[in-house]
Amino acid sequence: MPKVRYFRVFSPPPLFETTRFTSLFVSLVALFFFRHHLFVWSVFAPKIVYDFFHTVPTTLIVLLHSVLPRLRFL
């Protein structure tokens, strides 16, 4: 009978990803409600761009980090 290998996978705390998504969501809601105000496009639009380009790679890294050790062929 072959031995079964178990991987101990380190998963980062979900709190970090939750704060990233919460920040992005709150910014999008503020942008939606105040979309006709000129100040919003000078403050919230760049913040949304920064939040988006920080959240997407971070999420991909967390997903890869949690999925790659579970693949059998690696």
Secondary structure, DSSP 8 states (H G I E B T S, - for coil): -------------HHHHHHHHHHHHHHHHHHHHTTTSHHHHHHHHHHHHHHHHHHHHHHHHHHHHHHGGG-TT-
